[in-house]
Structures are given as C-alpha cells and as structure tokens.
Amino acid sequence: MNGWTPDEIPAQHGRTAVVTGANSGLGFVTARELARRGARVVLACRDETRGRAAEDLLRHEVPEADVRLAPLDLADLKSIRAFADALPEERLDLLVNNAGVMALPRRRTVDGFEMQFGTNHLGHFALTGLLLPRLRAAGDGARVVTVSSGLHLLGTVDPRDVQMDGGYRRWIAYGRSKSANLLFVHELARRLAAAGSPLVAAAAHPGYAATNLQTAGVRMEDRRWAEQLVRGANRVVAQSAEAGALPILRAATAPDVRQDDFFGPRVLMWRGAPVRSPRAPWTRDDRASAGLWAMSERLTGVSYGWPPRV
C-alpha cells in the first residue's frame, strides 16, 4: 500500500483558494493541483515577474485552470492589508499559508521584525486574521492550512526575545518561526473548536523537499560553494517538490482532517506518503500558544476579535 496520493483529492469545483508563495516549489504544485481539480486559485506572490511566469506555466500545464495573480509581500504589513482589501471574493474556502524564508543572514522586515519570524509567522498571522471573515462565510469545508517544518524541533519561541536581539543564529531562528506556525495553528484550532465553527485549522510539512528555499540564504551571501553543496544534496537526498506538496494537499483537501492536525512524510518525517506527523510537545502548549497569539496581535495590529479566547 503506497499511501495517500493526489488521485484522492476530491473535486474542488466551486471552491476558492489563496496559496501564498505560489510562484515556485511547494506553493506552485499545491496551486496547480487545486486548479486541476476545479478550484479557483489566487496565486499570492511577492515577485510579480516570477508570479506571472508561474501563472503562465500553470495555465500551460492545466489549460482549463481558473487562476489569477495577486501581489503579496508577507514581510510588509502594508502589503498584506492591501492584498486583503483588494481581494474581490466575498467568501474563501481555503487559505494555504505556504510562503516562507529559511536560514537567512540577519535581516529585518519592512516593519522591523526579524525576517524569519516576521515573514513565516507574523505575516501569515496577519493575513489569516484579515481573511477570517471570508473563510467564515464559506461555511462547511473551509480550511486554513499553514506550512511548518520538521525543523521546528530546533526550538520554540522565546517570548522574551522573539526578535533574537540577544544573539542571532539563522537555523535556530528558522526553527522557532516554524514552531510559531504550529503554535498559531494550535491556538486557532482551539478557538475554532470552542466556538463550534466548521472552519478547520491544520498544518503540514514537506520533509526534505528540493525547492529554492534551501539556497536563498547562501545566495544572499554569495557563498557559491555552499550553494553548490545544497544543490547537490537536493539532487541526491531530497524528495521532489511534487512529493513534498502532498502533505499540504492532504491537509487542504482530505475529508478526514481534524482540528490541529499536522501532516508530513511517513518515512522519518523526511520523505514518503503523507501521514499524521509527530511534533514537539511545546507546539501543543496552551499557555504558550495563547501568549504568542496575544503578542502577534500586538505586533501586527491585527486583532482577530473572533474566535474568542478559550
């Protein structure tokens, strides 16, 4: 038995999805497969040129696709608000919080946040909050899927130093941002369950999938030997972006998904068919998730209002 496959994705006709970071890698595959099954898909991308190329490629691979490009920079709260304000759809069935950055040299977002925490967590926290009324309007079957990583095991959020001003370590910063993703999903799921909402919050991770994410940091520092090393590892060890997107697609479409589910590859959280994945115990800590939620509202200026605090 090979496990869950894209053939099990149910028809998505009449459903509207937003996929962040849809211009390449996991986001592109996710958007393409949703469109292939009839969903209307908004490709939320930071780079318009790359986004337009991805849109053209997707239409070539799925000629009947109902897709459109919309600008979104998750490292800029003004851009996030502009994206939400410009979205014409009154209801939204699926939000896939996929875009992210990995192991960058120390950088700040437009609003002054540490780049990995600001983009991977705060950007998606703000986006979800601003789109929540449209997700609620969709009723049964609506979902928020946030992409985390097996590397969340590197550490959890330190509420005393979320910006890592006390000492920046790029991989620890990445791991903390991915733990923040899971804490966000946990808290949102708790609130939705307590409110009796049909909206489901779940998470997924791709294992080790070959995408542009791994090379971005070393390219920024012009470390060509390191870039070649990463590319070699991607070719030899990693699974494809096609395989890496499967846990996201399962979380987004499978009928058996529950609140706070976390899907990842079956074999050592690394590769293989998507199954419910192990996760660090701190990502299910109610006190930590509530604290991060309150902090995120304060930092982003996005107050959810609903669902109420449990």
C-alpha positions in Angstrom: 0.0 0.0 0.0 1.6 3.2 -1.2 -0.4 5.6 1.0 -2.3 8.8 0.1 -1.8 10.2 -3.4 -3.1 13.2 -5.4 -5.7 10.9 -7.0 -7.5 11.1 -3.7 -8.0 14.8 -3.9 -11.8 15.4 -4.2 -13.2 17.7 -6.8 -12.7 21.4 -5.9 -15.3 22.9 -8.2 -17.0 26.0 -6.7 -14.2 26.5 -4.2 -11.8 29.4 -4.0 -8.3 29.1 -2.6 -5.5 31.5 -1.8 -2.0 30.0 -1.9 0.9 32.2 -0.7 4.3 31.7 -2.4 2.7 30.0 -5.4 5.3 31.1 -7.8 7.6 28.1 -7.3 8.2 24.9 -5.3 5.6 23.6 -2.9 3.2 26.5 -3.5 3.2 26.1 -7.3 2.5 22.4 -7.0 -0.3 23.0 -4.5 -1.9 25.7 -6.6 -1.6 23.6 -9.8 -3.2 20.5 -8.2 -6.1 22.5 -6.7 -6.7 24.2 -10.0 -6.5 20.9 -11.8 -9.5 19.7 -9.7 -11.5 22.8 -10.4 -10.7 25.3 -7.7 -10.4 29.0 -8.4 -6.9 29.8 -7.2 -5.3 33.1 -6.3 -1.6 33.0 -6.6 -0.3 35.3 -3.9 3.3 36.1 -4.8 5.8 38.8 -3.8 7.7 39.0 -7.1 5.4 39.9 -10.0 7.7 38.7 -12.7 8.1 35.3 -11.2 4.5 35.2 -10.3 3.5 35.9 -13.9 5.8 33.2 -15.2 4.3 30.7 -12.7 0.8 31.7 -13.8 1.7 31.2 -17.5 3.3 27.8 -16.7 0.3 26.7 -14.6 -2.1 27.6 -17.5 0.1 25.7 -19.9 0.0 22.6 -17.7 -3.7 23.0 -16.8 -5.3 24.8 -19.7 -8.7 24.9 -18.0 -7.3 26.4 -14.8 -9.1 29.3 -13.2 -6.2 31.2 -11.7 -5.0 34.8 -11.2 -2.0 36.5 -9.7 -2.2 38.9 -6.8 0.7 40.8 -5.2 1.6 39.9 -1.6 4.7 40.6 0.4 4.5 38.8 3.8 7.4 40.9 5.1 5.3 44.1 4.8 2.2 44.6 6.8 1.0 47.3 4.4 1.2 44.9 1.5 -0.7 42.3 3.5 -3.5 44.7 4.2 -3.6 45.9 0.6 -3.9 42.2 -0.6 -6.8 41.6 1.7 -8.5 44.8 0.8 -8.2 44.1 -2.9 -9.4 40.5 -2.8 -12.8 40.6 -4.6 -14.1 37.3 -3.3 -16.6 37.6 -0.5 -16.0 34.0 0.6 -12.9 32.0 0.7 -12.8 28.2 1.1 -9.1 27.6 1.6 -6.1 29.6 2.7 -2.7 27.9 2.3 -0.1 29.7 4.3 2.9 28.4 2.4 5.4 31.1 1.6 8.4 31.5 3.8 12.1 32.1 4.1 14.8 29.8 5.5 18.1 30.3 7.4 18.7 33.8 6.1 21.5 36.0 7.3 20.2 38.5 9.8 17.6 40.7 8.1 14.6 42.8 9.1 11.1 43.1 7.5 9.8 46.4 6.4 8.2 46.8 9.8 11.4 46.0 11.7 10.8 42.3 12.7 13.4 39.6 12.4 12.8 38.4 8.9 12.1 34.7 9.5 9.8 35.2 12.4 8.2 38.3 10.7 7.6 36.5 7.4 7.0 32.9 8.3 4.7 33.6 11.3 3.7 37.2 11.7 2.9 37.8 8.0 0.7 34.7 7.9 -0.9 35.5 11.3 -1.9 38.9 9.9 -3.1 37.6 6.6 -5.3 34.9 8.2 -6.8 37.4 10.6 -7.7 39.8 7.8 -9.2 37.0 5.6 -11.0 35.3 8.5 -14.5 36.8 7.8 -14.3 35.4 4.2 -13.3 32.0 5.5 -16.1 32.0 8.0 -18.5 33.0 5.2 -17.6 29.8 3.3 -19.1 27.6 6.0 -18.6 23.8 6.0 -15.4 22.6 4.4 -13.4 25.9 4.8 -9.8 25.4 6.0 -6.6 27.3 6.9 -3.5 25.2 6.2 -0.2 26.5 7.5 3.1 25.0 6.3 5.6 24.4 9.1 8.7 22.2 9.0 10.2 19.2 10.7 12.9 21.6 11.8 10.5 23.2 14.3 12.3 20.6 16.5 15.2 23.0 16.7 13.4 25.2 19.2 10.4 27.0 20.3 9.6 30.7 20.5 11.3 32.7 23.3 8.7 35.3 24.3 11.5 37.3 26.0 13.4 37.7 22.7 11.3 36.9 19.7 13.5 39.1 17.5 16.6 37.3 18.7 18.3 40.5 19.6 20.3 38.6 22.2 22.1 36.7 19.5 21.1 35.6 16.1 21.5 32.1 14.8 19.9 31.5 11.5 18.8 27.9 11.9 17.5 28.4 15.4 15.6 31.4 14.1 14.1 29.3 11.4 13.1 26.5 13.8 11.5 29.0 16.1 9.5 30.5 13.3 8.3 27.0 12.3 7.3 26.3 15.9 5.4 29.6 15.9 3.5 28.3 12.9 2.4 25.2 14.8 1.6 27.2 18.0 -0.6 29.5 15.8 -2.5 26.6 14.3 -2.9 25.0 17.8 -4.4 28.2 19.2 -6.6 28.9 16.2 -7.8 25.3 16.3 -8.6 25.6 20.0 -10.6 28.7 19.5 -12.5 27.4 16.4 -13.4 24.2 18.3 -14.6 26.1 21.3 -16.7 28.3 19.1 -18.2 25.3 17.3 -17.0 26.6 14.0 -16.8 24.3 10.9 -13.6 26.1 9.8 -10.7 23.8 10.3 -7.1 24.9 11.1 -4.4 22.3 10.2 -0.7 22.2 9.4 1.7 20.3 7.2 5.4 20.0 6.4 7.1 18.7 3.3 10.0 16.8 4.9 13.2 17.4 2.9 11.9 18.6 -0.5 14.1 20.2 -3.1 13.0 23.8 -3.6 14.6 27.2 -4.0 14.1 27.8 -0.2 17.3 26.0 0.7 19.6 28.1 -1.5 18.2 31.6 -0.8 20.3 32.3 2.2 23.6 31.2 0.8 22.9 33.1 -2.4 22.3 36.3 -0.4 25.8 36.0 1.0 27.3 34.9 -2.4 28.7 31.7 -0.9 28.8 29.8 -4.2 30.5 26.7 -2.8 27.7 26.4 -0.2 25.1 26.9 -2.8 26.5 24.1 -5.0 26.7 21.8 -1.9 23.0 22.5 -1.1 22.0 21.9 -4.8 23.9 18.6 -4.7 22.1 17.5 -1.5 18.8 18.4 -3.1 19.6 16.2 -6.1 20.8 13.2 -4.1 18.9 13.2 -0.8 15.7 15.3 -1.1 12.4 14.3 -2.5 10.8 16.4 -5.2 8.6 19.4 -4.7 5.8 17.3 -6.2 6.2 14.8 -3.3 6.8 17.5 -0.7 3.5 19.2 -1.6 1.5 16.0 -0.8 1.1 16.6 2.9 -0.1 20.2 2.2 -2.6 18.9 -0.3 -3.8 16.2 2.1 -4.3 18.8 4.9 -6.1 21.1 2.4 -8.5 18.5 0.8 -8.8 15.2 2.6 -12.2 14.6 4.3 -10.7 13.1 7.5 -8.7 16.2 8.5 -9.3 17.3 12.1 -8.6 20.5 14.1 -4.8 20.9 14.8 -3.8 18.0 12.6 -0.2 18.0 11.3 0.7 16.1 8.2 4.2 15.1 6.9 6.1 12.4 5.1 5.8 8.9 6.5 9.5 7.9 6.5 11.4 9.6 9.3 9.5 12.9 8.7 11.7 13.1 5.6 10.0 11.5 2.6 7.2 9.3 1.5 3.4 9.4 1.5 1.7 12.0 3.8 0.6 10.8 7.3 -0.1 12.4 10.6 3.3 13.6 11.7 4.9 13.7 15.2 5.5 17.1 16.6 7.3 18.7 19.6 5.2 18.8 22.8 5.8 22.5 23.1 3.7 23.1 20.0 0.6 21.9 21.9 1.2 24.1 24.9 -2.0 26.1 25.5 -0.3 28.8 27.6 2.5 29.3 25.0 0.1 29.4 22.1 -2.2 31.9 23.8 0.8 34.1 24.7 2.1 34.0 21.2 -1.3 34.9 19.9 -1.6 38.0 22.1 1.9 39.1 21.2 1.2 38.6 17.5 -1.9 40.7 17.6 0.0 43.5 19.4 3.0 43.4 16.9 0.9 43.2 13.7 -2.0 45.4 14.8 -4.4 42.7 13.5 -6.9 41.9 16.2 -9.0 38.8 15.4 -11.9 39.6 17.7 -13.3 36.1 16.7 -13.0 33.3 17.6 -12.9 34.3 21.3 -10.1 33.4 23.6 -10.6 30.0 25.2 
